[in-house]
Amino acid sequence: MTDIRQLIQKTIELEGILKVLLDRDDRHAMELLVDKYKDFCTLMDDYAADANGSDPHLLEVKDDEAEEVQVEPENDAAEKAVEHEEEMPKPDFVSVAEPEPEPECEPEQSQPYDELAVLHITHGQHERNTALLRAFTLNDKFRYIREVFGGDERDFNDTLSLIADMCSYSEAEEYITGDMMLDKENPGVADFLEFISPYMKH
């Protein structure tokens, strides 16, 4: 049976990613959100199936519970339609003037490259923190996957990818301790935060 704690954890992760997207438009966060949501839907379907003892996507309808639909004979329906049409008054012919052509709009001038670059920067976009992504050795990854992420390598990679797009260390710390609800007093979590700190803006 699906562990309900897995559903709770996925819900927390989804909430954290949504908060990141609320602050800024981030392509990597959006991709991560889609993956986490698919995982959540799969877990929810499994949980519902286990709870109900059936496939949640299949609905069985008993014959005695089906609503009876009375269908009028074709002849009666046709006669009623003709009678209704005869009773309806015919509208007088009204001429409709052709709409005046709309004035042609001048094509918008394309923005120069420099303006586009400025707009791109003002929306909070910035380069990925590739230095942080490269900082973890194989031993570091194994350690933090085991001590912080409960052995879930995918969760580690997703979290690291999301942190690499964050603007500051304080944002990453808030996500890890607030949204992911990891205990800052846990030695593994504390070491992980200390590890990423030098590679992020303070």
Buried (B, 14 or more C-beta within 10 A) or exposed (E): EBEEEBBEBBBBBBEBBEBBBEEBEBEBBEBBBEEBBEBBEEBBBBBBBEEEEEEBEEEEEEEEEEEEEEEEEEEEEEEEEEEEEEEEEEEEEEEEEEEEEEEEEEEEEEEEEEEEEEEEEEEEEBEEBEEBBEBBEEEEBBBBBBBBBEEBEEBBBBBBBBBBBBBEBEBBBBBBBBBBEBEEEEEBBBBBBEBBEEBBEE
